[in-house]
C-alpha cells in the first residue's frame, strides 16, 4: 500500500504565491509593451520583489523573483530560450544586489537605493551573460550607456513606487482592516 505525504501550505507559502502571481502578471503585461530598444523594459515586477524583500526578507524575495522568471517564461513560451537565460541572469544579479541593500543601514539607504542597485545589477548580469554567450564581441559594451541610463531611470521610478507602497500597504494584505 502506497503512503502519500501530505503537504500543508503555510501562511508564508500563500504569501509567496500571492506576490509571485502579481510579479508574473506584471512580467506578462510588460511583454506586451512594444520596446523602442530591444531589452529595455521598465521592470515593474521588480517593485513586487523589492517590496517583498523589504517586508519579508531576502529569501521570500528570491522565491518571488525566481518563480516570476520561470512562470512568465513558460507562459510566454520562452522557457530555455535566450531571453529566459538573460532574465534569469538579471534576476540572480538583482537578488545579489538586494541581499547587499537589505544589509545597509536603513536610516541612510532606503528602497530607492535598493531599487537602483538592483536595476544596475540586473543590467550588468544580462550584459555579462550576453557578452559571454550571445554577442562575443566587445562592441556590445557600446550599449552600456543606454542600458545604464534606462536602468537608472526605471530603477529610480520603481524605487519611488516601492517606497510609496511600503509606506502605505499593510505588511500582509489579508490582515488589513476591511474598508468601510
Steps between C-alpha positions, in 0.01 A plus 500: 500500500641840399524771757460858383664786681267790557643845453323778680573845362604755759401865521843577351426268204173684439674836525772398253238360261297821518797729438644268233166516320514879502860501372416246229200706387716814479764312297246364255332841463839663446580250224206642303647851503689588179863575578679789328833336586519120523556386856396828662202443728373689804530191722178569687506149651812607687281733709332187635835327562634806682184538709510133600872519580454811712202360690564126514871454438735395227395135487136587428612752237721236337205258476279770346768610254599153383142373480420809291783429256405135454120545490504804271740320265269197491193719445673691219635181339862601557621251759866420428514751214777763515259755649430263789870468582547876476204554734638239739847656497348841567281365780792323670719811480211713624442267793869523589467880503185474713690284749758778534236777509307330779814507715563873455393731784136585429531847647738584212393261222139434411299324232603748230867419559418129500304535176787682330750237613267225380445666161871552440582145608224368274649676197854389584385140546327502163782674316766269640299193396429652158870578451612152608236307308296691241712790376865404535620841383617804695264717295229396746650738759403796280143435617599538864417875528150443359431203726642664814306820432172314458580280803555817701173658386290186548683409822424845639134487393451147633675591824272799551193285437633230737572763768145632465351150523717411798370808679135438410439125466458280806759231565258227393195609298289224658550662840381842381185635656200473268398818320194667648 
